[in-house]
Amino acid sequence: MHIQIINFELKGVSEADYAGLCDNLAPSFAAVPGLVRKIWLANSETGTYGGVYVWKDKQSMEDFAQTDLFRSVATHPNLDGVTSTDFGVLLGPTEVNNGLI
């Protein structure tokens, strides 16, 4: 398993409009090979949005970075300051704490 956390701020779009965009994009993410789960994030107080991606493995994450879907999100004009951080998973203690979501 591999975890990726992407954060950004909205630019020139309301949170409601962004939520609609997310609803439209969700089926496309559901079809991404190797993506086990995506958790959509929103913090209205700080203006921070993004997602937690649970990948089958790091290679799946790297393969996704080469897709049109990734590029369309990474360069979207209404997303500002996009950051991506990835992490390996310590499976032993994670399983003790009820495993992955």
Secondary structure, DSSP 8 states (H G I E B T S, - for coil): -EEEEEEEEE-SS-HHHHHHHHHHHHHHHHTSTTEEEEEEEEETTTTEEEEEEEESSHHHHHHHTTSHHHHHHHT-TTEEEEEEEEEE--HHHHHHTT---
